[in-house]
Amino acid sequence: DSGVTQTPKHLITATGQRVTLRCSPRSGDLSVYWYQQSLDQGLQFLIQYYNGEERAKGNILERFSAQQFPDLHSELNLSSLELGDSALYFCASSPTTGTNKNYGYTFGSGTRLTVV
Amino acid sequence: TQLLEQSPQFLSIQEGENLTVYCNSSSVFSSLQWYRQEPGEGPVLLVTVVTGGEVKKLKRLTFQFGDARKDSSLHITAAQTGDTGLYLCAGAKPGGGNKLTFGTGTQLKVEL
C-alpha cells in the first residue's frame, strides 16, 4: 500500500458519459498530480494541485476538469467520453511543490477506464 | 513532443546478465528520477539524482546523471527475475516546480 488511494479501480462506461475519479493523497502530502497512461502515449501529465490551488496544467482536454478539496483529496472529472479516452489514470502525491527541491512522487494503483 | 527518450524500448534477457537503460533529452533537468512499474500498479520511485555526474547505487542498480544534466542511465548487474517491469525515467525542469515529465519507458523481461 503506497498510501495514495484511488477509486474506483476499474470503470467501464459508454461514449458520451461523464465519470469522476477520486484520489486521496498520502498523509502529509500537499501536492496532487494526475497522469494519463496509454500504450501509445506513455505517462502524460494532466494537471497538478497544491493545497487546493491549481499549480500546473499539461495536455488536459477541455472535457476534463479537476479540483482539490480542503481535506486535500482530489477528483478528476471526465465528460463527453470518447473511445480514445480509454486509458489508465494515475494520481500521485508529493510533500510540496518542490520549488527549491524535487520530491519523488508516490503513485496510487490507478483507475482503468474503458469507454465502449 | 516527448522530451525524454528511453532506449531500448524492450529488453529480454536471461537471469544473471547485465544491462543498461538510457534516458536522453536535449533539455536540461534540475533533477532526474527513475521509477519501476509492475502490471496493474503505479510506478514506484527508485532513486532521485540532482547533481551533474552524480552516481547512486541501490544494491545491484547503478544510476548516473549526465554531466550536463540532460541524460541518465540505469545499469543493472546480474539481473534477477524480480527486476522484470517497466522502467521509467522522469525529469523536473528548472523552475518547473515539482512537475515531472516521464520518459517513453523501457520494458524489461528477465527470464530464468
Interface residues (C-beta under 8 A of the other chain):
Chain A: S2 V4 S31 Y33 Y35 G42 L43 Q44 F45 Q48 R55 A56 G58 F90 A92 S94 T96 T97 G98 T99 N102 Y103 G104 Y105 T106 F107 G108 S109 G110
Chain B: Q2 S30 S31 Q33 Y35 G40 E41 G42 P43 V44 L45 T48 V50 L88 A90 A92 G96 G97 N98 K99 L100 T101 F102 G103 T104 G105
